[in-house]
Amino acid sequence: MTTFATDTNWAQSAEIFLGRVHILDTPEGTENLKGDTGHSVHLSRFNDASGQAISGQSDWLVAGQQKPAYVFRFLFHSRSSDRLHFMITGSGADHDKTVGISRNGYLGLYKYASVSDYIKIEPLLWSTDTVVCRLRDHLGNIVRTHHDPEAPPRFSYLRVNHGKEVIFHIERVRS
């Protein structure tokens, strides 16, 4: 269990911050992370022939390099000795959507469903505007990446309890 010093913990003192999330290619440890940009976390977007988003197929959190990382809004909720708890929402046009977990364990942005559970950040390495961490649901289950094993992976869904364990890199976006 890792404890963290408050002098490097800018996230709690900020209370609210905007951040981009990436998945690092070095899940084994933090010693080789310098310069690893990883895979961007963004929202799925599937459109019908008229260009409208297909309901139920869009706004899932996915990882891949084909799109820039989405900017999330992190709102400090509480902390434990080794984890920070945040409510995470969309930004811009998605400001009224909150990151939640489906009954099948997939992470997505929800507008109409009531989301009351926070996401835990387990810091592994702090720097001035970044934190390398694991993400967990409110019960402590690790957020992982998961893709259909029958198809070549173009992207992976973020999911709890299933998939490959990964390390996240959250970059604070300063305005």
C-alpha positions in Angstrom: 0.0 0.0 0.0 1.4 3.4 -1.0 0.9 6.5 0.9 1.5 9.9 -0.7 3.0 13.1 0.5 0.7 16.2 0.4 3.5 18.4 -1.1 3.4 16.5 -4.4 -0.3 15.9 -4.3 -1.6 18.8 -6.5 -4.9 17.0 -7.3 -6.4 17.3 -3.8 -5.4 20.9 -3.3 -6.8 21.8 -6.7 -10.2 20.3 -5.7 -11.4 20.6 -9.3 -9.1 20.2 -12.4 -9.3 19.3 -16.1 -7.3 16.4 -17.2 -6.5 14.1 -20.1 -6.1 10.4 -19.5 -3.7 8.0 -21.2 -2.9 4.4 -20.8 0.8 3.7 -20.5 2.5 0.9 -22.3 4.6 0.1 -19.2 2.2 -1.6 -16.8 4.9 -3.4 -14.8 6.3 -0.4 -13.0 7.0 3.3 -13.0 10.8 3.2 -13.6 10.6 3.4 -17.4 7.8 5.8 -17.9 9.7 8.9 -19.1 8.5 9.8 -22.6 5.8 7.1 -22.7 2.7 8.8 -24.1 0.7 5.6 -24.3 -2.8 5.4 -25.7 -5.3 8.2 -25.4 -8.6 7.7 -23.5 -11.5 9.2 -25.4 -15.2 8.6 -25.9 -16.6 6.1 -28.4 -18.7 7.7 -31.1 -20.8 5.7 -33.5 -23.0 7.5 -36.0 -25.9 6.4 -38.2 -26.2 7.3 -41.9 -27.5 10.7 -41.0 -24.6 11.5 -38.7 -26.5 11.2 -35.5 -24.9 9.4 -32.6 -26.3 5.9 -32.1 -27.8 5.6 -28.7 -26.2 3.1 -26.4 -23.1 2.9 -28.6 -21.5 6.2 -27.9 -19.9 7.8 -24.9 -18.1 4.7 -23.7 -14.6 5.3 -22.4 -12.2 3.7 -24.9 -8.4 3.7 -25.4 -6.6 3.9 -28.6 -4.3 6.2 -30.6 -6.7 7.1 -33.3 -8.2 10.1 -31.4 -6.8 12.7 -29.1 -7.4 12.2 -25.4 -10.7 13.6 -24.1 -10.6 16.3 -21.4 -12.4 15.2 -18.3 -13.3 17.3 -15.3 -12.1 15.8 -11.9 -14.0 16.9 -8.8 -12.3 16.0 -5.5 -14.7 14.0 -3.3 -12.6 12.5 -0.5 -9.5 10.5 0.3 -8.2 7.5 2.1 -4.6 6.9 3.2 -3.5 5.8 -0.3 -6.2 6.9 -2.7 -8.0 10.0 -3.9 -11.7 9.8 -4.7 -13.1 11.9 -7.5 -16.4 12.4 -9.3 -15.4 12.6 -13.0 -17.5 14.4 -15.5 -17.3 15.4 -19.1 -16.3 18.8 -20.2 -17.5 21.3 -22.7 -20.7 20.1 -24.4 -20.6 17.0 -22.1 -20.4 18.9 -18.8 -23.7 17.5 -17.7 -22.5 13.8 -18.0 -20.8 11.8 -15.3 -18.4 8.8 -15.6 -20.2 5.8 -14.3 -20.0 2.0 -14.6 -22.6 -0.1 -16.4 -24.0 -3.3 -14.9 -21.5 -5.2 -17.1 -18.5 -3.2 -15.8 -18.0 -0.8 -18.7 -17.1 2.9 -18.0 -19.0 5.5 -19.8 -20.4 9.1 -19.6 -24.0 9.1 -18.3 -26.3 12.0 -18.8 -29.7 10.6 -17.6 -28.6 7.8 -15.2 -27.9 8.9 -11.6 -24.2 8.3 -10.9 -23.3 8.6 -7.2 -20.2 6.5 -7.0 -16.7 8.0 -7.2 -13.6 6.8 -9.0 -10.5 6.1 -7.0 -7.1 7.2 -8.1 -4.2 5.2 -6.6 -1.2 7.4 -7.2 2.1 5.7 -8.1 4.2 8.7 -9.3 3.5 12.4 -9.0 5.0 15.3 -11.0 4.2 18.9 -11.5 1.1 18.4 -13.8 0.8 14.6 -14.0 0.0 11.6 -11.9 0.8 8.0 -12.9 -1.8 5.8 -11.2 -4.2 2.9 -11.2 -7.9 3.7 -11.5 -10.4 1.8 -9.4 -14.2 1.8 -8.9 -15.7 2.8 -5.6 -15.4 -0.8 -4.4 -11.6 -1.0 -5.2 -11.9 -3.0 -8.4 -9.1 -2.1 -10.9 -10.1 -0.4 -14.1 -8.7 -2.5 -17.0 -8.8 -2.5 -20.8 -10.9 -5.0 -22.7 -11.5 -5.8 -26.3 -13.3 -8.4 -28.3 -10.9 -11.3 -28.6 -12.5 -12.4 -31.9 -11.6 -9.2 -33.7 -8.3 -7.3 -34.1 -8.2 -4.5 -31.5 -8.6 -1.0 -32.9 -9.5 0.2 -29.5 -10.2 -1.2 -26.0 -13.0 -0.4 -23.7 -12.3 0.6 -20.1 -13.8 -2.0 -17.8 -13.7 -3.3 -14.3 -13.1 -6.9 -13.4 -12.3 -8.0 -17.0 -9.4 -7.4 -19.3 -5.8 -6.4 -19.0 -4.5 -4.5 -16.0 -3.0 -1.2 -17.1 -1.4 1.9 -15.6 -2.9 5.4 -16.3 -1.3 8.7 -16.8 -3.4 11.7 -16.0 -2.2 15.1 -17.3 -3.6 18.2 -15.7 -4.8 20.7 -18.3 -4.1 24.3 -17.2 -6.3 27.0 -18.5 
